[in-house]
Amino acid sequence: MAQVKIYGRRDVWAGRQREVSDWLHSCLVSAWGLPEDKRFHRFLLLDADDLVCPMRSESYLIIEVICFTGRSDDAKRALIRAVYEKSGYAAEDIEITIIEMPKVNWGIRGVPADELALPYTVEV
């Protein structure tokens, strides 16, 4: 399971959500083996005054990947590398943070996620 939050400027990224979502999901599929149909992305597009980031361009994106614990450091590195390699954007304009939580902290389909059978492996 992974949920993705994408923060960026509304005047730059509005209307480009599908483009960014496709890029990020392809990285999650290739690096972590997430199923194609497991896409949970939220766009938090802000006015220019609400995203203060000196020394970054107007195209700056902050990406947070919230996921179950269990992936190796190599798997996390693979995701980060895929995000940069597949982006087509300046590396200086992208920052990614992986935030991990135990499965028991998630509620999915009416049960704690540690009681849920997943169709993919988290421990990679």
Secondary structure by P-SEA (a helix, b strand, c coil): cbbbbbbccccccccaaaaaaaaaaaaaaaaccccccbbbbbbbcccccccccccccccbbbbbbbbbccccaaaaaaaaaaaaaacccccccbbbbbbbbccccccccccccccccccccccc
